[in-house]
Amino acid sequence: MTRSHRADHAHDVETVDDAPIHTGHTHAHKHEHEHEHEHEHEHEHEHEHEHEHGGCCAHEAATLAPLPAATRRADGVETTIRIMQMDCPTEEALIRGKLGGMAGVTGLTFNLMQRTLTVVHAPGTEQAILKAIRSLGFVPELPDPKADAQTLAEPVRPWWPLVVAAVAALVSEAATWFGLSPWLAGGCAGLALALSGLGTYRKGWIAIRNGNLNINALMSIAVTGAMALRQWPEAAMVMVLFALAERIEAMSLDRARNAIQSLMKLAPEHATVQRSDGSWDSLDAKTVPIGARVRVAPGERIALDGHILAGRSSVNQAPITGESLPVDKGPGDAVFAGTINEAGSFEYRVSASAEGTTLARIIHAVEQAQGNRAPTQRFVDRFARVYTPIVFACALLVAIAPPLLAGGAWREWVYRALVMLVIACPCALVISTPVTIVSALAAAARRGILIKGGIYLEEGRKLAWLALDKTGTITTGEPAQTDFEPQGGMPASHCRRIAAALAGRSDHPVSRAIAAAAVLVRQEREDGAAAPGVERFEALPGRGVAGVIEGMRYWLGNARLAREQGRMTGALEIRAQELERLGRSVVLLMDEVNVLALFAVADTVKPTSRAALAQLHALGIRTAMLTGDNAHTARAIAAEVGIDDARGDQLPEDKLRAIESLAADGSAVGMVGDGINDAPALARARIGFAMGAMGSDAAIETADVALMDDDLRKIPAFVRLSRSTYAVLVQNIAFALTIKVLFLALTLAGLGTMWMAVFADAGASLVVVANGLRLLRR
C-alpha cells in the first residue's frame, strides 16, 4: 500500500489543505496538546510496554516500507497509519469496529502484512482517529517524510518469562495430580498466569469494553471461568500454550512479511559516482541524480537504472526477470537496479532516481497488490464475522440450557461452554489467506512475474483461452532473412554485396534484415569485400529501391516491382507464392534484364514460444493469435508454434471483438500484448498480460500481470502458481474448519478439554501458515 515519498518534504509536518498531518511516532504530537490531552499521555505511556510486546501475533522484527504522505482526494483525505501491534484479524476487527462508525471516516483499508491502516476521512478528523486507535491500546505512527525502507527492530522479548511460566504451570499440574497442597497448585498457576497472561487480559478487557469478542476476550473469559471452577492447572496451561503459540506464529508470519521487503535489499545503498572534477566517490544511492555517471566493478550489484556509456559485461538479471542466464551488455544497453554485474566493468548514465527504478516500482506494485483481496479472502473475512458470534451464542446455550432443562451439572456444562469459547476464535481460518496470497505474490515476483492483486492470482486458474499478439510476443519483432536463392549467372557473393548496398540505404525493416544477413555472412566467411557504394539511389514507395552500382543499374523490391519491370517468370511467381504462404516477405534483386536473386524475410519465432504454447495446451488452455499481419502470415506462424485459432488483418477494434467472441460463452479469456494497439483487448480480457515490462512504467502500472522479460513460458508458470495457490487456500480453509468442527463435537460429547482446544487452535494456525509459506519455495 506504499507510495514513494515527495522529494520536497523538509519538515515533520505535512499539510493537506488546512489539516496538519504530523509525522513520526505519535509520541511527538502529544507535546502540542499537553494541556488539552494530559490524561491521554498517561494512557499512551501505559501502553508503551505493550508496544514492545506486540499484538495478537507479536513480532521480533520486521522490514517495512516507509509510509506514503497523506493525500487529498475528492471524498476527503487519505492517511496511512502504521500500527505495529496490528498483524492479526483480531486487531483489524477491533479497529474496524471502533473507527467504522466514526463521523468523518468514509473508508478503511487494512494491510496486515505491512501493519498499515489507510483511512479516508474528512479534513480535521485526524486527531480523533488517532485518539480512538490509542484508546484500543495501540500506538499509531504517521508518515515520516525522511524515512526510507527500514528494519523496525523492536526490543527482543526475552524467553525466560515464558519458560518460567511453563515450568510453573507444569508444577501446578503435577501438584494437583499427586494430591499435594492446593495452595502450591494455585500459587504456581497464579505465577504462570502473571508471567504469560497479563497482556492477554489487558487486551481482552479493551476488546470487551468495545463490544468485540476477539481471541483475547475469549481467552480471558475462558481462563477466568476455569479459575472460578478451581481448575487452576488447566487455566495456567491454557494461557502458557496460548502465549507460546503466539510467539511461534509471529516468527512464521514475519517470514511471509519479509518475503516482499527482502526485494529492497537487492539494490545496494551506495554507488560509485563521477564528480564534476572527474574523480570518483561512493555516494548514497538515494542522493545520486538522474544523468550522473556511475561505475560498476565486476561482481557488484547495480544500484540504479541506466544505460551503459563505456565498457562491456554480462549482467545477471535474475533478481528482476527470473531468467537463469546472464545477458551480455554493451554501450547503449539498459541496466537495472538490483541486477548483478558478472565479469567486466562498465560505466553507465543514471536514468531513474532510487525511488523510480524498475525494482522500486516492482516492490510498490506488489505492496499494493497485498491490499487487493482475493475472492477467497473476502469470503473468509465475511464468514469469520458471523462465525464467532454464533459459536459464542452456542456456548452460552450450552452453559445454561442443560442445567436448567435437563438437570445437568452446572460445573460440567459451564466448563464445556468455556472450551467452546476457545474454539470460537477464527484466527487460523482468517490468517491463512493473506499469508498464502503474499507468499504466492513474492514467489511470482522472484521469477519476474508481477501480479497486481490477489484477484488476478486466483483468476489465473480459470483461464480457458489465451489470446496473443504476434509481433514481439510470439515472434522476436525483428525480421530476419530466411531464404536466399540466386537466379541468374551472377555469383552468390556478388548478389549479396549488391543487395546489401541497396538495402543499406533504406530504413525499412525488410531491407535492414537483408543488409544484416549480408554482413553476417561476410564476417563468417572472412570475406573482406564490403558493400559497394550506390549512386543515384531512388526509393520506390510500396515497391522497393533502385540505384546505380559500379556503373550498372539494379532494383531491389517486391514481386509487384518485378511484374511491373517485366522480370517475373512463371517459375518465380510460383516460388514467391509458396514462400508467402509460409508467412515470408519475398524480395527480388534485378538488373536491367533478369532477376538475379530471390530473398525471403520473416519475423522469426522466439525460441521459447513453442515450449510456452505446448505447456499452455498441457494445462488445458486454448490459444488464439490476433495479428495485424495478413492471414497467410498468421496461419503460417500459428502452424509453426501450434496455435489453435489464428486471425490476421486485426485492427485494435477487431482484437477487442475477438476477445468478446472468445468470452461469449462465459470462458475466462486472457490477452498477451506489448503494444498500444493491444490496449483495448488487454482491458477487455479477464487478465491482461504485458510482455517485457522491465523498464516500462506504463506496462507495470496498467497490466494485471506484467512479465518482466519476453519469455512466454512465464504465463504457464503463472497459471500453475495460481492453481497451486487456490489448492493451498482450499486446504487451509478445509483444515481449519475441520479442526473447529471436530473439537466442537468432542466438547459437546464431554471429551474436549480447554488446553486441548488451545493446542488445536494454535496448532491449526501454525499448520495453515506453514502450508501457505510453502509457496515461497516455488
ZAMARGU-4260 file (C-alpha; in steps of 0.2 Angstrom, whole numbers, plus 5000, padded with zeros to 4 digits):
<rodrens>
0) 5000/5000/5000 | 5015/5011/5000 | 5019/5025/4988 | 5036/5035/4985 | 5038/5050/4996
5) 5038/5068/4989 | 5056/5074/4987 | 5052/5091/4994 | 5047/5086/5012 | 5058/5095/5023
10) 5048/5096/5039 | 5040/5085/5051 | 5023/5092/5047 | 5014/5089/5031 | 4998/5100/5027
15) 4984/5093/5016 | 4974/5109/5014 | 4971/5115/5031 | 4973/5098/5040 | 4990/5096/5049
20) 4997/5079/5047 | 5011/5075/5060 | 5024/5063/5056 | 5034/5050/5065 | 5028/5041/5081
25) 5013/5049/5088 | 5023/5052/5104 | 5029/5068/5096 | 5012/5076/5093 | 5007/5075/5111
30) 5018/5089/5116 | 5007/5101/5106 | 4992/5096/5116 | 4999/5094/5134 | 4985/5104/5142
35) 4971/5098/5132 | 4975/5080/5132 | 4986/5077/5148 | 4976/5062/5153 | 4979/5054/5136
40) 4998/5055/5138 | 4997/5044/5154 | 4986/5032/5143 | 4999/5032/5130 | 5014/5028/5142
45) 5003/5015/5149 | 5004/5006/5133 | 5022/5008/5128 | 5026/4992/5136 | 5013/4984/5125
50) 5021/4992/5110 | 5036/4982/5114 | 5027/4966/5116 | 5016/4967/5100 | 4998/4962/5097
55) 4990/4946/5094 | 5004/4939/5083 | 5018/4950/5090 | 5034/4951/5081 | 5053/4952/5084
60) 5057/4962/5069 | 5050/4967/5053 | 5056/4975/5037 | 5044/4988/5032 | 5042/5001/5018
65) 5040/5020/5023 | 5023/5026/5024 | 5016/5037/5010 | 5012/5055/5013 | 4994/5060/5016
70) 4985/5064/5000 | 4969/5074/4996 | 4955/5065/4987 | 4938/5070/4980 | 4930/5062/4995
75) 4942/5068/5009 | 4960/5065/5015 | 4969/5048/5013 | 4980/5045/5028 | 4990/5029/5030
80) 4994/5024/5048 | 5006/5011/5054 | 5001/5001/5069 | 5015/4989/5075 | 5003/4979/5086
85) 4991/4976/5071 | 4995/4960/5061 | 4981/4948/5065 | 4962/4949/5061 | 4960/4951/5079
90) 4966/4968/5079 | 4959/4973/5062 | 4941/4968/5069 | 4944/4979/5084 | 4950/4994/5075
95) 4936/4992/5061 | 4923/4991/5075 | 4930/5007/5083 | 4933/5018/5068 | 4919/5011/5056
100) 4905/5021/5064 | 4915/5037/5067 | 4909/5053/5059 | 4920/5059/5045 | 4928/5041/5042
105) 4922/5035/5025 | 4935/5021/5021 | 4946/5009/5030 | 4959/4998/5021 | 4969/4986/5031
110) 4986/4978/5026 | 4990/4966/5040 | 5006/4960/5032 | 5013/4978/5031 | 5004/4983/5048
115) 4996/4998/5040 | 4978/5006/5040 | 4973/5018/5027 | 4959/5029/5032 | 4949/5040/5020
120) 4942/5054/5032 | 4936/5072/5032 | 4949/5085/5035 | 4952/5090/5053 | 4947/5072/5060
125) 4965/5065/5061 | 4967/5068/5080 | 4950/5060/5084 | 4955/5045/5074 | 4972/5044/5082
130) 4964/5045/5099 | 4952/5031/5095 | 4966/5020/5090 | 4976/5024/5106 | 4960/5020/5116
135) 4962/5002/5110 | 4979/5001/5117 | 4988/5003/5100 | 5002/5016/5096 | 4998/5024/5079
140) 5013/5030/5068 | 5010/5043/5054 | 5021/5046/5039 | 5039/5052/5041 | 5045/5061/5025
145) 5063/5057/5030 | 5060/5039/5032 | 5067/5025/5020 | 5064/5007/5019 | 5069/5001/5036
150) 5070/4987/5048 | 5060/4991/5063 | 5069/4980/5076 | 5059/4981/5092 | 5066/4976/5109
155) 5068/4957/5108 | 5056/4949/5120 | 5066/4938/5132 | 5060/4920/5133 | 5063/4917/5151
160) 5046/4923/5157 | 5038/4911/5146 | 5049/4897/5151 | 5047/4901/5170 | 5028/4902/5166
165) 5028/4885/5158 | 5038/4877/5172 | 5026/4884/5185 | 5011/4878/5175 | 5018/4860/5175
170) 5022/4861/5193 | 5004/4866/5196 | 4998/4851/5186 | 5009/4839/5195 | 5004/4846/5212
175) 4986/4843/5208 | 4990/4826/5200 | 4999/4820/5215 | 4987/4827/5228 | 4999/4840/5235
180) 4994/4856/5244 | 4980/4866/5234 | 4990/4881/5239 | 5005/4875/5229 | 4995/4871/5214
185) 4986/4888/5215 | 5001/4898/5218 | 5011/4891/5204 | 4996/4893/5192 | 4995/4912/5198
190) 5013/4914/5194 | 5011/4906/5177 | 4996/4917/5173 | 5005/4933/5179 | 5021/4929/5168
195) 5011/4924/5152 | 4994/4931/5153 | 4993/4949/5159 | 4995/4956/5142 | 4980/4945/5136
200) 4969/4951/5150 | 4973/4969/5146 | 4969/4967/5128 | 4954/4956/5132 | 4947/4969/5143
205) 4949/4983/5130 | 4940/4971/5117 | 4926/4968/5129 | 4924/4986/5133 | 4922/4989/5114
210) 4910/4975/5111 | 4922/4964/5102 | 4923/4946/5105 | 4941/4943/5099 | 4953/4929/5104
215) 4960/4940/5119 | 4942/4942/5125 | 4938/4924/5123 | 4954/4918/5131 | 4951/4930/5146
220) 4933/4924/5149 | 4938/4905/5147 | 4953/4907/5159 | 4944/4917/5172 | 4930/4904/5171
225) 4942/4890/5173 | 4949/4898/5189 | 4931/4901/5195 | 4929/4882/5194 | 4946/4880/5203
230) 4954/4872/5188 | 4970/4881/5192 | 4982/4870/5182 | 4972/4870/5167 | 4969/4889/5167
235) 4988/4891/5169 | 4992/4878/5155 | 4980/4886/5143 | 4987/4903/5145 | 5005/4897/5143
240) 5001/4887/5127 | 4992/4902/5120 | 5007/4914/5123 | 5019/4901/5116 | 5008/4899/5100
245) 5008/4917/5098 | 5027/4919/5099 | 5029/4904/5086 | 5016/4911/5074 | 5024/4928/5075
250) 5040/4921/5069 | 5031/4912/5054 | 5021/4927/5049 | 5037/4938/5049 | 5044/4926/5036
255) 5030/4930/5024 | 5030/4948/5028 | 5049/4950/5024 | 5047/4940/5008 | 5042/4955/4998
260) 5053/4968/5008 | 5068/4957/5005 | 5067/4963/4987 | 5073/4980/4994 | 5089/4973/4999
265) 5094/4969/4981 | 5099/4986/4977 | 5115/4992/4985 | 5114/5008/4996 | 5129/5016/4988
270) 5135/5019/4971 | 5152/5024/4964 | 5149/5041/4955 | 5160/5053/4945 | 5161/5070/4952
275) 5162/5086/4942 | 5181/5086/4943 | 5182/5069/4936 | 5186/5060/4952 | 5176/5045/4958
280) 5167/5044/4975 | 5155/5032/4984 | 5138/5041/4987 | 5122/5036/4995 | 5111/5029/4980
285) 5096/5039/4986 | 5106/5056/4983 | 5113/5051/4965 | 5104/5062/4952 | 5097/5057/4936
290) 5111/5059/4922 | 5125/5055/4934 | 5139/5044/4928 | 5141/5028/4938 | 5155/5015/4938
295) 5152/4997/4942 | 5166/4984/4946 | 5165/4966/4942 | 5154/4956/4955 | 5145/4972/4961
300) 5126/4974/4961 | 5120/4989/4951 | 5112/5002/4962 | 5102/5012/4949 | 5093/5010/4932
305) 5103/5017/4917 | 5111/5015/4900 | 5129/5009/4898 | 5141/5023/4891 | 5158/5013/4891
310) 5163/4995/4894 | 5155/4978/4891 | 5150/4964/4903 | 5137/4951/4906 | 5124/4955/4919
315) 5114/4943/4929 | 5096/4950/4928 | 5088/4935/4938 | 5083/4946/4953 | 5071/4956/4942
320) 5067/4944/4927 | 5070/4927/4934 | 5080/4922/4919 | 5094/4910/4923 | 5107/4915/4911
325) 5117/4932/4911 | 5114/4944/4897 | 5128/4952/4888 | 5128/4971/4889 | 5137/4985/4879
330) 5136/5003/4876 | 5118/5009/4874 | 5111/4994/4883 | 5099/4997/4898 | 5104/4990/4915
335) 5093/4989/4931 | 5095/4992/4949 | 5097/4976/4959 | 5105/4966/4945 | 5122/4959/4946
340) 5137/4963/4936 | 5146/4947/4932 | 5163/4949/4924 | 5168/4966/4916 | 5167/4983/4922
345) 5157/4997/4914 | 5151/5015/4917 | 5133/5020/4914 | 5122/5035/4914 | 5108/5035/4928
350) 5091/5036/4920 | 5080/5035/4936 | 5081/5040/4954 | 5082/5027/4968 | 5063/5029/4970
355) 5059/5027/4952 | 5069/5012/4947 | 5061/4996/4940 | 5065/4987/4956 | 5056/5001/4966
360) 5041/5000/4955 | 5040/4981/4957 | 5041/4982/4976 | 5027/4996/4976 | 5016/4986/4964
365) 5017/4970/4975 | 5014/4980/4991 | 4998/4987/4983 | 4993/4970/4977 | 4993/4964/4995
370) 4978/4976/4998 | 4968/4969/4984 | 4960/4955/4992 | 4956/4939/4983 | 4939/4932/4982
375) 4943/4918/4993 | 4950/4930/5006 | 4934/4941/5005 | 4923/4925/5008 | 4934/4920/5023
380) 4933/4938/5031 | 4914/4938/5029 | 4912/4920/5036 | 4923/4925/5051 | 4912/4940/5055
385) 4897/4928/5058 | 4906/4913/5065 | 4912/4919/5081 | 4896/4927/5087 | 4886/4911/5083
390) 4899/4900/5092 | 4898/4912/5107 | 4879/4911/5107 | 4880/4892/5106 | 4892/4892/5121
395) 4880/4902/5132 | 4866/4890/5127 | 4877/4875/5132 | 4881/4883/5149 | 4863/4887/5153
400) 4851/4875/5144 | 4857/4858/5150 | 4857/4863/5169 | 4840/4872/5168 | 4831/4860/5156
405) 4839/4843/5159 | 4846/4844/5177 | 4864/4844/5171 | 4878/4848/5182 | 4882/4867/5181
410) 4901/4864/5184 | 4902/4852/5169 | 4892/4861/5157 | 4899/4878/5161 | 4916/4870/5158
415) 4911/4864/5141 | 4905/4881/5137 | 4922/4888/5141 | 4930/4876/5130 | 4919/4881/5116
420) 4924/4899/5119 | 4942/4895/5115 | 4936/4886/5099 | 4926/4901/5094 | 4942/4911/5088
425) 4943/4910/5069 | 4962/4916/5069 | 4968/4900/5059 | 4955/4902/5046 | 4957/4921/5043
430) 4976/4922/5044 | 4979/4908/5032 | 4973/4918/5017 | 4984/4933/5017 | 4999/4923/5021
435) 4996/4912/5006 | 4992/4926/4994 | 5008/4936/5000 | 5019/4920/4998 | 5012/4917/4981
440) 5015/4936/4976 | 5033/4935/4982 | 5036/4919/4973 | 5030/4926/4957 | 5040/4942/4959
445) 5056/4932/4961 | 5053/4924/4945 | 5050/4940/4936 | 5031/4939/4936 | 5022/4954/4943
450) 5004/4951/4949 | 4994/4966/4953 | 4982/4958/4966 | 4975/4943/4974 | 4960/4943/4962
455) 4971/4940/4947 | 4981/4927/4956 | 4965/4917/4959 | 4958/4921/4941 | 4973/4913/4933
460) 4967/4896/4937 | 4951/4899/4927 | 4959/4904/4910 | 4951/4894/4896 | 4958/4904/4882
465) 4974/4915/4880 | 4974/4927/4865 | 4991/4933/4860 | 4998/4947/4849 | 5011/4940/4836
470) 5025/4953/4834 | 5036/4955/4849 | 5025/4942/4859 | 5026/4925/4849 | 5040/4932/4837
475) 5055/4942/4840 | 5048/4958/4832 | 5064/4959/4822 | 5063/4952/4804 | 5077/4941/4798
480) 5082/4934/4781 | 5076/4916/4780 | 5080/4912/4762 | 5092/4916/4748 | 5091/4909/4731
485) 5102/4915/4716 | 5093/4915/4700 | 5105/4920/4686 | 5123/4918/4682 | 5129/4931/4695
490) 5140/4923/4709 | 5130/4922/4726 | 5143/4933/4735 | 5141/4947/4722 | 5122/4946/4723
495) 5123/4948/4742 | 5135/4963/4740 | 5124/4972/4728 | 5108/4968/4738 | 5117/4974/4754
500) 5122/4990/4746 | 5104/4994/4741 | 5096/4988/4757 | 5109/4998/4767 | 5102/5014/4761
505) 5084/5010/4767 | 5077/5010/4784 | 5063/4998/4780 | 5064/4983/4792 | 5064/4970/4777
510) 5079/4980/4770 | 5088/4980/4787 | 5086/4961/4788 | 5094/4958/4771 | 5108/4970/4775
515) 5112/4962/4792 | 5112/4945/4784 | 5125/4950/4771 | 5136/4957/4785 | 5134/4941/4795
520) 5139/4930/4780 | 5154/4941/4776 | 5160/4940/4794 | 5158/4921/4795 | 5167/4918/4778
525) 5180/4932/4782 | 5176/4939/4765 | 5184/4957/4765 | 5174/4963/4751 | 5162/4976/4759
530) 5146/4983/4750 | 5150/4994/4736 | 5144/5012/4735 | 5127/5017/4727 | 5124/5031/4715
535) 5108/5039/4710 | 5099/5030/4724 | 5080/5030/4722 | 5066/5024/4734 | 5051/5017/4726
540) 5036/5018/4738 | 5027/5002/4740 | 5039/4993/4729 | 5057/4994/4734 | 5073/5004/4730
545) 5084/5006/4715 | 5102/5013/4712 | 5117/5013/4701 | 5132/5002/4707 | 5148/5000/4698
550) 5140/5008/4683 | 5126/4996/4682 | 5108/4999/4687 | 5099/4987/4700 | 5082/4986/4708
555) 5078/4978/4725 | 5060/4976/4728 | 5044/4965/4730 | 5035/4954/4717 | 5025/4969/4712
560) 5040/4978/4706 | 5046/4963/4697 | 5030/4961/4687 | 5030/4980/4683 | 5048/4978/4676
565) 5043/4963/4666 | 5055/4952/4675 | 5044/4940/4684 | 5043/4922/4676 | 5031/4909/4679
570) 5043/4898/4690 | 5047/4913/4700 | 5029/4918/4703 | 5025/4900/4709 | 5040/4901/4721
575) 5036/4918/4728 | 5018/4912/4732 | 5025/4897/4741 | 5036/4907/4752 | 5021/4920/4755
580) 5010/4905/4761 | 5024/4902/4773 | 5022/4919/4780 | 5038/4926/4772 | 5040/4943/4763
585) 5048/4940/4746 | 5062/4952/4739 | 5070/4951/4722 | 5086/4958/4716 | 5085/4963/4697
590) 5096/4971/4684 | 5090/4978/4668 | 5087/4961/4661 | 5084/4947/4674 | 5080/4943/4691
595) 5097/4939/4699 | 5092/4933/4717 | 5077/4930/4727 | 5077/4934/4746 | 5064/4930/4759
600) 5062/4938/4775 | 5051/4934/4790 | 5048/4939/4808 | 5056/4924/4817 | 5048/4914/4831
605) 5056/4916/4849 | 5065/4900/4854 | 5053/4900/4870 | 5037/4902/4861 | 5034/4884/4856
610) 5038/4877/4873 | 5026/4890/4881 | 5012/4886/4870 | 5014/4867/4872 | 5014/4870/4891
615) 4998/4880/4890 | 4989/4867/4880 | 4995/4854/4893 | 4986/4864/4906 | 4970/4864/4895
620) 4971/4882/4889 | 4967/4885/4871 | 4976/4898/4861 | 4972/4912/4848 | 4984/4923/4839
625) 4977/4941/4834 | 4989/4950/4822 | 4988/4964/4811 | 4998/4954/4798 | 4990/4946/4783
630) 4980/4930/4785 | 4994/4919/4776 | 5007/4925/4789 | 4995/4922/4803 | 4991/4904/4798
635) 5010/4900/4794 | 5016/4906/4812 | 5001/4898/4820 | 5005/4881/4812 | 5024/4883/4816
640) 5020/4885/4835 | 5004/4876/4837 | 4991/4889/4840 | 4973/4884/4839 | 4965/4899/4831
645) 4974/4912/4820 | 4966/4928/4815 | 4975/4940/4803 | 4972/4958/4797 | 4966/4963/4815
650) 4964/4981/4819 | 4963/4986/4838 | 4944/4986/4837 | 4945/4969/4828 | 4956/4962/4843
655) 4943/4969/4855 | 4929/4960/4846 | 4939/4944/4845 | 4941/4944/4864 | 4922/4947/4866
660) 4918/4932/4855 | 4930/4920/4864 | 4922/4925/4880 | 4904/4925/4874 | 4901/4908/4882
665) 4907/4914/4899 | 4925/4907/4896 | 4939/4916/4905 | 4950/4924/4892 | 4967/4931/4894
670) 4976/4943/4882 | 4995/4945/4880 | 5002/4960/4871 | 5016/4973/4871 | 5009/4987/4860
675) 4997/5002/4862 | 4986/4994/4848 | 4983/4979/4861 | 4976/4991/4874 | 4958/4989/4871
680) 4959/4970/4870 | 4970/4969/4886 | 4957/4980/4895 | 4943/4969/4890 | 4951/4952/4894
685) 4949/4944/4911 | 4968/4945/4914 | 4979/4957/4904 | 4997/4951/4902 | 5011/4964/4897
690) 5026/4957/4889 | 5044/4964/4893 | 5039/4976/4906 | 5056/4978/4913 | 5060/4997/4912
695) 5042/5001/4906 | 5032/5012/4918 | 5016/5010/4908 | 5016/4991/4907 | 5020/4990/4926
700) 5006/5002/4930 | 4992/4996/4919 | 4994/4977/4917 | 4985/4965/4928 | 5001/4954/4926
705) 5017/4960/4920 | 5031/4949/4913 | 5047/4957/4916 | 5056/4949/4901 | 5049/4942/4884
710) 5048/4924/4890 | 5031/4917/4886 | 5035/4902/4897 | 5031/4913/4912 | 5012/4913/4908
715) 5010/4894/4911 | 5021/4896/4926 | 5009/4909/4932 | 4994/4898/4929 | 5002/4884/4938
720) 5006/4895/4953 | 4988/4901/4953 | 4981/4884/4954 | 4993/4879/4967 | 4988/4895/4977
725) 4970/4890/4976 | 4974/4872/4981 | 4983/4879/4997 | 4969/4891/5001 | 4956/4877/5000
730) 4967/4865/5010 | 4969/4878/5024 | 4951/4883/5025 | 4946/4864/5025 | 4959/4860/5038
735) 4954/4875/5049 | 4936/4871/5048 | 4938/4853/5051 | 4948/4856/5067 | 4934/4868/5073
740) 4920/4856/5069 | 4930/4841/5077 | 4933/4850/5093 | 4916/4857/5094 | 4909/4839/5093
745) 4922/4832/5106 | 4917/4846/5118 | 4898/4843/5116 | 4902/4825/5120 | 4912/4829/5135
750) 4928/4823/5128 | 4937/4840/5125 | 4947/4850/5137 | 4952/4868/5137 | 4971/4865/5135
755) 4967/4853/5120 | 4956/4867/5112 | 4970/4879/5114 | 4983/4867/5107 | 4972/4863/5092
760) 4968/4881/5088 | 4986/4886/5090 | 4992/4871/5080 | 4979/4874/5066 | 4986/4892/5065
765) 5004/4886/5063 | 4999/4872/5051 | 4990/4884/5039 | 5004/4897/5040 | 5017/4884/5036
770) 5007/4877/5022 | 5005/4895/5014 | 5023/4898/5016 | 5027/4883/5005 | 5023/4894/4990
775) 5038/4904/4994 | 5049/4889/4988 | 5041/4888/4971
</rodrens>
